[in-house]
Amino acid sequence: MSIQWTFIAGYLYFEVAIVCLMMLPIFSPRRWHMFFKSRLFAMFREHAAIYFYGLLGILCLFLVDAVREMRKYSHSTDASHTHFASEMKGNVKLFRAQRNFYITGFAIFLSFVIRRLVSMLIIQDELSLKAEKIIKEAEATVKLAKNTVLANTIHQAEESDHEETRNELEVTKSLLAEEKLRAKQMEEEATKWRLKYEEVTAKTSGKGDE
């Protein structure tokens, strides 16, 4: 295997390892998001699109070259079978071209898979943060509503207590007024009887003098 195809095969193995690492539940989406925002990844993140499309263009060139080699040696094997050695040599080259085609194709495919996984991990972490924020806001709203209902209940209870106290005070005032009126009537009655008693006493005294 030549140097360029060794590099592409190594890149394919690296992509497979990255995909397996992202698929395994070792790191949470938040840790991946923190890694993507870290200083270590910052230099790559600034020019990620350039790196991705540049590498994708190189892989596409090698893919086209592999397709060209496949077409070239597939036609040569369909020719005459006069020389066994040349036929074996053509089959070996066709096998290498097919191998290179599959290596390059899988490398391109996994590039898109990794890019999609990265975006999904970031979106998942952002959605989890939004969900936590919404849950906290909902809990705060529920707590505020409970406090408001409790305060209204206490206020209503206080108002009802004040109303009962006011009613009791009015009843007490009315009873006091009735008692005052009754006491006045009794005082008038007592004065009336005292006058009658004095009148009777005066008459009795006058008869005694005669």
WOQUILIN-V796021 format. One record per helix or strand of 3 or more residues. SS is the DSSP state (A for helix, B for strand). FROM is the first residue (numbers start at 0). TO is the last residue. Records with the same first field share a line. If there is no record, write none. Layout:
BEGIN
SS->FROM-TO, FROM-TO
END
This chain:
BEGIN
A->2-22, 28-35, 38-45, 47-76, 83-208
END
